[in-house]
């Protein structure tokens, strides 16, 4: 992710996007989530009883492990993980670029390039690699798979089915209610406390965010400045973890510092679009233009304000 993507993401998150989701958007997302859930169950349900047991889940993961273990030595390395993901990206690009009969061939090649997801791989590899040898064994991957299974089995009946998929309704990350999060986001951004967000309030927050990133105050934000904010988030997270739970005042201060730092480090693909002149840095004018565009996209009824039920709407 580029520095610009990270910066615009921080503005987008700080203004209203990250996690603040309106009921209308949640309802739309539930349909897609339900379709994905049904497809997953059909794919993994070996005995076709309409649900996926832990054994069926692990059987699929074991097969996936073998596709990642290119040299068959019983260990999956970071290079093997990267190779599979690179092959998938190339196959996906070939589908986009192909036309006619060639597109059918490209789609088949894309299917052959999968799967690209392996429990414990990616950002969680250090935690999954319990023996700390820098690679993942099948046992380590299966242990991660069991953790994932138990987390997804929300009704704790020992199987994954559409009832578990339904548990997502109205929820965001970590089970927080989306409507509540939208309300909290609005309250944080609503400077005059009138229960809605105006474009002026949004642009004011965008300017404040820009100024936080522009460490040298030269009117442009660079990747180095964005990286510094990311490091600040890591430091704040570490500091929060180290505070003793009995020291409530210190913990509250550390939590606030972490919350502020998290807003700065959030990323979004939107930021690439904000660099209008494509010079690799972002000016305040570019950022304000992007924020104004974002406001219009979220103002679903065109009344010049964003309310809690519009917080999570996608662009029109």
Secondary structure, DSSP 8 states (H G I E B T S, - for coil): --HHHHHHHHHHHHHT-SS---HHHHHHHHHHHHHHHHHHHHHH-TT-SSSEEHHHHHHHHHHHHHHH-TT-SSEE-HHHHHHHHHHHHHHHHHHHH--THHHHHHHHHHHHH-----TT-GGGHHHH-TT-SSSEEHHHHHHHHHHHHHHH-TT-SSEE-HHHHHTTTTB-GGG-BHHHHHHHHHHHH-TT-SSSEEHHHHHHHHHHHHHHH-TT-SSEE-HHHHHHHHHHHHHHHHHHHHS-TT-HHHHHHHHHHHHHHHHHH---TTHHHH-TT-SSSEEHHHHHHHHHHHHHHH-TT-SSEE-GGGTT----
